[in-house]
């Protein structure tokens, strides 16, 4: 297993997956080594309200 972290101790990669954080330190997106992209949306107080999977041009 291979993990890397940024200076704020957020995990930025995990076994080939790339993780991006928003300004609140919440996960904004994950790009997998298989080509899938997960995107996350949050409400004003920081609770996650939506998770989207985008792969091969298909949005779910």
Residue, then its C-alpha position, 0 to 999 in steps of 0.5 A: x500500500x502506498x499513501x502520501x500526505x500534504x503539509x496539512x496531513x490530508x491524504x493526497x494519494x492512495x494506491x494510485x488514486x489522487x485526492x483533492x481537497x476544498x478550502x474547508x479541508x473536505x474531499x472535493x474529488x478523487x481520481x482513481x487509477x482506473x479512470x473514474x472520478x468521484x466528485x463531492x458537494x457540501x452544504x454551507x455547514x460542511x455536510x456532504x450532500x452529493x457524491x457523483x461518479x463520472x466515468x467514460x462520460x457517464x454521470x451518475 
